[in-house]
Amino acid sequence: MKQLKKYIIIGIIFVLITGTLAHFFYEWTGNNYVTGLFTPVNESVWEHMKLLFFPMLIYLFVVFFKLRSDNPCIISAFCFGILLGTFLIPVFFYAYTSILGRNIFALDVGIFVLSTLIAFYSVYKLTLSCKLKAYTLLLCTLAAVLFICFLVFSYHPPELPIFVNLEKA
């Protein structure tokens, strides 16, 4: 439990730092196509979901090899946490912008931080409780589908509000 807690705290820090830096990776690489598959290519809500999804997915692989023997439910917990944290970003964004009528940068940053904290808290609790172990395949499949959606929709987004570049709206 103590080791898991340590890795959860490290994971929060890793995702917050990596996700924040990832916001700029596409531009820093001269709009590199491959970089854009994993980092935001514009200022849409959809693209900002990548800021949590990919760093947390990377961290899952690190943690899995370190903690799997003592924590048999780590995969189901992490897949759930990744999905939860990723989808909380648009939920929180649209909730506050529907009330205020506009987006505010500080609140957008706060949403990323809060979504990350909630995601890792759920990972911690679900790893210990093993409540989702029976749903491991389903949760991994849903995370894989979301992964594929990020790859496809980075450069071929559907015409839906979540994909609208807010910088140009």
VOPAGU-2260 file (C-alpha; in pm, 1 decimal, decimal comma):
REM VOPAGU-2260
SITE   aa  ch    i         X         Y         Z
SITE  MET   A    0       0,0       0,0       0,0
SITE  LYS   A    1     281,1     240,7      84,3
SITE  GLN   A    2     458,7     162,4    -242,2
SITE  LEU   A    3     134,5     211,5    -438,0
SITE  LYS   A    4      78,4     548,5    -269,4
SITE  LYS   A    5     430,6     656,6    -366,7
SITE  TYR   A    6     373,4     558,5    -730,1
SITE  ILE   A    7      37,3     736,9    -736,8
SITE  ILE   A    8     200,3    1061,3    -617,4
SITE  ILE   A    9     482,5    1023,0    -869,9
SITE  GLY   A   10     221,3     952,9   -1138,8
SITE  ILE   A   11      27,2    1268,5   -1058,5
SITE  ILE   A   12     345,0    1474,8   -1086,1
SITE  PHE   A   13     449,2    1293,9   -1406,5
SITE  VAL   A   14     111,8    1349,4   -1576,3
SITE  LEU   A   15      87,5    1713,8   -1470,5
SITE  ILE   A   16     437,0    1795,9   -1595,6
SITE  THR   A   17     426,8    1582,5   -1910,9
SITE  GLY   A   18      73,6    1689,9   -1996,5
SITE  THR   A   19     161,0    2056,2   -1953,1
SITE  LEU   A   20     468,9    2023,0   -2173,6
SITE  ALA   A   21     276,5    1814,4   -2427,1
SITE  HIS   A   22      56,7    2116,3   -2489,7
SITE  PHE   A   23     354,3    2269,8   -2671,6
SITE  PHE   A   24     520,5    1961,0   -2829,7
SITE  TYR   A   25     337,5    1985,3   -3162,3
SITE  GLU   A   26     445,0    2346,0   -3215,6
SITE  TRP   A   27     798,3    2282,3   -3083,1
SITE  THR   A   28     845,8    1999,9   -3335,6
SITE  GLY   A   29     742,8    2220,8   -3626,5
SITE  ASN   A   30     395,6    2063,7   -3647,0
SITE  ASN   A   31     538,3    1714,1   -3682,4
SITE  TYR   A   32     265,8    1476,3   -3799,6
SITE  VAL   A   33     355,0    1191,7   -3561,4
SITE  THR   A   34     382,2    1425,8   -3262,8
SITE  GLY   A   35      34,8    1554,9   -3345,0
SITE  LEU   A   36    -111,4    1207,5   -3307,3
SITE  PHE   A   37     -24,9    1213,5   -2936,7
SITE  THR   A   38     -31,6    1583,4   -2847,5
SITE  PRO   A   39    -279,7    1863,5   -2922,4
SITE  VAL   A   40    -275,5    1989,7   -3281,0
SITE  ASN   A   41    -518,7    2272,0   -3198,8
SITE  GLU   A   42    -711,7    2430,2   -2913,4
SITE  SER   A   43   -1017,8    2203,6   -2925,0
SITE  VAL   A   44   -1149,5    2034,9   -2613,4
SITE  TRP   A   45   -1089,9    1696,9   -2781,0
SITE  GLU   A   46    -722,4    1766,5   -2841,3
SITE  HIS   A   47    -675,6    1878,0   -2480,7
SITE  MET   A   48    -803,2    1542,1   -2360,0
SITE  LYS   A   49    -473,9    1401,9   -2493,7
SITE  LEU   A   50    -286,7    1594,6   -2223,1
SITE  LEU   A   51    -409,3    1348,2   -1962,3
SITE  PHE   A   52    -468,4    1036,8   -2171,9
SITE  PHE   A   53    -125,0     976,4   -2320,8
SITE  PRO   A   54      94,4    1064,4   -2020,3
SITE  MET   A   55    -122,8     850,3   -1794,1
SITE  LEU   A   56    -114,9     564,0   -2044,8
SITE  ILE   A   57     265,1     582,4   -2057,4
SITE  TYR   A   58     277,4     583,7   -1679,8
SITE  LEU   A   59      52,2     277,1   -1667,1
SITE  PHE   A   60     316,9      74,6   -1849,5
SITE  VAL   A   61     586,7     186,2   -1605,8
SITE  VAL   A   62     375,3     111,3   -1300,2
SITE  PHE   A   63     243,9    -218,4   -1434,0
SITE  PHE   A   64     590,5    -372,9   -1449,2
SITE  LYS   A   65     684,1    -239,0   -1105,2
SITE  LEU   A   66     364,4    -314,8    -912,5
SITE  ARG   A   67     174,1    -594,5   -1088,5
SITE  SER   A   68     285,5    -875,4    -857,4
SITE  ASP   A   69     152,6    -703,5    -543,7
SITE  ASN   A   70    -139,5    -528,4    -714,4
SITE  PRO   A   71    -328,4    -765,9    -945,0
SITE  CYS   A   72    -598,4    -505,3   -1014,8
SITE  ILE   A   73    -365,9    -229,2   -1132,5
SITE  ILE   A   74    -458,7    -266,2   -1501,9
SITE  SER   A   75    -834,6    -239,6   -1453,2
SITE  ALA   A   76    -789,4      48,0   -1208,1
SITE  PHE   A   77    -557,9     239,5   -1441,9
SITE  CYS   A   78    -774,1     187,9   -1749,5
SITE  PHE   A   79   -1074,1     314,9   -1554,2
SITE  GLY   A   80    -872,5     609,2   -1419,4
SITE  ILE   A   81    -747,9     701,3   -1765,4
SITE  LEU   A   82   -1100,1     694,0   -1906,9
SITE  LEU   A   83   -1246,4     882,1   -1611,2
SITE  GLY   A   84    -981,7    1154,4   -1608,1
SITE  THR   A   85    -991,9    1197,3   -1984,1
SITE  PHE   A   86   -1369,6    1231,9   -1998,7
SITE  LEU   A   87   -1385,9    1462,2   -1696,9
SITE  ILE   A   88   -1200,9    1726,1   -1900,3
SITE  PRO   A   89   -1490,6    1794,5   -2141,8
SITE  VAL   A   90   -1751,5    1741,8   -1868,3
SITE  PHE   A   91   -1594,7    2008,2   -1644,6
SITE  PHE   A   92   -1516,3    2236,5   -1939,7
SITE  TYR   A   93   -1869,2    2237,0   -2079,5
SITE  ALA   A   94   -2020,7    2263,8   -1731,6
SITE  TYR   A   95   -1836,0    2582,4   -1640,3
SITE  THR   A   96   -1851,0    2742,1   -1987,1
SITE  SER   A   97   -2226,8    2684,7   -2003,8
SITE  ILE   A   98   -2258,1    2877,6   -1677,0
SITE  LEU   A   99   -2007,7    3155,5   -1755,0
SITE  GLY   A  100   -2066,5    3173,5   -2129,4
SITE  ARG   A  101   -1693,1    3168,2   -2205,6
SITE  ASN   A  102   -1377,1    2982,2   -2119,2
SITE  ILE   A  103   -1112,0    3109,6   -1880,3
SITE  PHE   A  104    -753,1    2988,1   -1908,7
SITE  ALA   A  105    -701,3    2950,2   -1532,4
SITE  LEU   A  106   -1012,5    2733,3   -1505,9
SITE  ASP   A  107    -896,4    2523,2   -1802,2
SITE  VAL   A  108    -567,6    2456,6   -1622,7
SITE  GLY   A  109    -759,5    2380,6   -1304,5
SITE  ILE   A  110    -972,7    2127,9   -1493,1
SITE  PHE   A  111    -660,3    1945,9   -1610,6
SITE  VAL   A  112    -521,2    1934,5   -1256,5
SITE  LEU   A  113    -852,5    1830,7   -1099,3
SITE  SER   A  114    -915,4    1563,0   -1363,7
SITE  THR   A  115    -566,1    1423,2   -1305,4
SITE  LEU   A  116    -614,0    1415,8    -927,5
SITE  ILE   A  117    -952,1    1243,6    -955,7
SITE  ALA   A  118    -815,3     992,3   -1206,9
SITE  PHE   A  119    -525,6     892,2    -982,4
SITE  TYR   A  120    -741,2     886,2    -669,8
SITE  SER   A  121    -971,8     640,4    -844,5
SITE  VAL   A  122    -671,4     433,1    -955,0
SITE  TYR   A  123    -550,4     415,0    -596,7
SITE  LYS   A  124    -888,5     318,4    -450,0
SITE  LEU   A  125    -973,8      68,9    -725,1
SITE  THR   A  126    -631,8     -95,2    -715,2
SITE  LEU   A  127    -679,8    -162,2    -345,1
SITE  SER   A  128   -1044,6    -271,4    -367,5
SITE  CYS   A  129   -1020,4    -476,4    -690,4
SITE  LYS   A  130   -1383,1    -384,1    -765,4
SITE  LEU   A  131   -1320,1    -362,7   -1139,9
SITE  LYS   A  132   -1098,2    -669,3   -1191,7
SITE  ALA   A  133   -1382,7    -856,5   -1364,9
SITE  TYR   A  134   -1406,4    -568,1   -1615,3
SITE  THR   A  135   -1038,9    -553,8   -1708,7
SITE  LEU   A  136   -1092,8    -662,8   -2069,8
SITE  LEU   A  137   -1379,4    -419,0   -2120,1
SITE  LEU   A  138   -1185,8    -127,4   -1968,2
SITE  CYS   A  139    -873,0    -206,0   -2171,5
SITE  THR   A  140   -1084,5    -230,8   -2486,8
SITE  LEU   A  141   -1249,8     105,7   -2418,2
SITE  ALA   A  142    -908,1     264,6   -2357,8
SITE  ALA   A  143    -781,4     110,1   -2683,6
SITE  VAL   A  144   -1082,8     244,4   -2873,9
SITE  LEU   A  145   -1021,0     590,8   -2731,6
SITE  PHE   A  146    -653,1     557,4   -2830,3
SITE  ILE   A  147    -755,5     481,1   -3188,9
SITE  CYS   A  148   -1005,6     769,1   -3188,2
SITE  PHE   A  149    -729,9    1009,0   -3084,3
SITE  LEU   A  150    -511,5     887,1   -3371,3
SITE  VAL   A  151    -786,7     909,7   -3632,2
SITE  PHE   A  152    -950,9    1232,0   -3515,8
SITE  SER   A  153    -624,7    1425,8   -3475,6
SITE  TYR   A  154    -624,2    1502,6   -3844,7
SITE  HIS   A  155    -975,3    1393,4   -3947,8
SITE  PRO   A  156   -1211,9    1527,2   -3680,3
SITE  PRO   A  157   -1587,1    1491,5   -3715,5
SITE  GLU   A  158   -1790,2    1809,9   -3735,4
SITE  LEU   A  159   -1892,2    1817,0   -3370,0
SITE  PRO   A  160   -1847,4    2094,8   -3112,2
SITE  ILE   A  161   -1587,3    1902,9   -2907,9
SITE  PHE   A  162   -1354,9    1910,0   -3212,2
SITE  VAL   A  163   -1389,2    2283,8   -3284,1
SITE  ASN   A  164   -1065,2    2477,6   -3250,1
SITE  LEU   A  165   -1158,5    2729,8   -2978,0
SITE  GLU   A  166    -871,4    2955,6   -3079,8
SITE  LYS   A  167   -1043,2    3016,9   -3413,8
SITE  ALA   A  168   -1405,3    2999,2   -3294,8
